[in-house]
Amino acid sequence: MNLYKNLHKKANDFLGKYRSKDPASFAAAQQAIGGLLILDGFIGIDNPFGEKKRPGIFGAIGGVILGIIFIFMPTVFSHFTNFNKMTSTTTATVVSVGAPVIQTSTSTTNDQNTTNTSSSCSLTVKYTVSGKDYNQMSSDSSSNNCSKTVGSTLTINYDPNNPASWSNNVGTIKLALKVFFWVGIFAVIVSGFTFLIRLVSIVFGIKLLLSGRALASTLPNKSISAKIDSIKDEFKKFVFKA
């Protein structure tokens, strides 16, 4: 309700100067503002002063969907991997370090492409659980593993029901999954709020547009399209506080 009141007030403040003018100008102003609010609600209107485009309702829906994906990513990841079952710890000795796997990524900053490279390594370790010896390669790899040396020791997590399944990155992975979860929550809240604002914009815009057309239909037959275009530009400046 507050969103509707705020939007209603902004539009009425802008329309105030047209109410005292001729009916054709007021009808044109209603149609201009109504049309822009609908456009802004669906896809966002371009900021005439070089700033980023305002997201529309479809962008907000996309943000909600992306947020939901992030929220459920930890659950899905845990379901298809064994990390959440690696609840026991023990000390293992490094038997061998796998050859580094080079990973390349490209980022763009100020229209300049930067190529970043990183490497990750797998480990093979030996350890003992309940009197049984295991000589097992890790189920994941990381850059930290590349600094390990043969004969060094490390603490690993393993699945007590399947001791051959182990990892030394469980803590890092769980932290990353928590970050994904809370980023998802944030995205859903922000995008949901944006969705409500855009929905109010569309509904109010339709009301103004229909009201302006109804008024125009009672006037002598003359075109007000030029006035509508001019008022649209004026209202854009009003919206973006130029």
Number of C-alpha atoms within 10 A of each C-alpha: 6 7 15 15 11 11 17 15 12 13 22 14 11 17 16 12 12 18 14 10 10 9 16 21 20 22 26 27 30 30 31 25 27 26 22 23 26 25 18 22 27 20 17 19 18 14 14 13 11 7 9 10 13 14 20 24 25 15 17 24 16 16 22 24 16 16 25 17 16 22 23 14 17 19 14 11 13 14 12 8 11 16 22 16 17 20 14 14 17 13 14 21 19 20 17 17 18 14 12 16 15 11 10 10 9 9 10 9 7 5 7 8 10 11 10 10 10 12 16 18 20 22 25 18 24 17 19 13 15 7 7 8 12 16 15 17 21 18 17 15 20 17 15 13 19 18 10 17 14 13 13 12 16 13 13 21 22 24 18 16 11 11 20 18 19 27 22 23 19 18 12 10 14 15 11 12 20 16 15 19 21 14 17 23 17 15 22 24 15 15 23 18 15 21 24 16 18 26 21 21 26 23 15 21 27 20 16 23 23 16 16 23 14 13 17 22 13 10 11 8 8 9 11 15 12 9 17 21 14 13 19 19 14 15 18 18 14 13 12 11 8 8
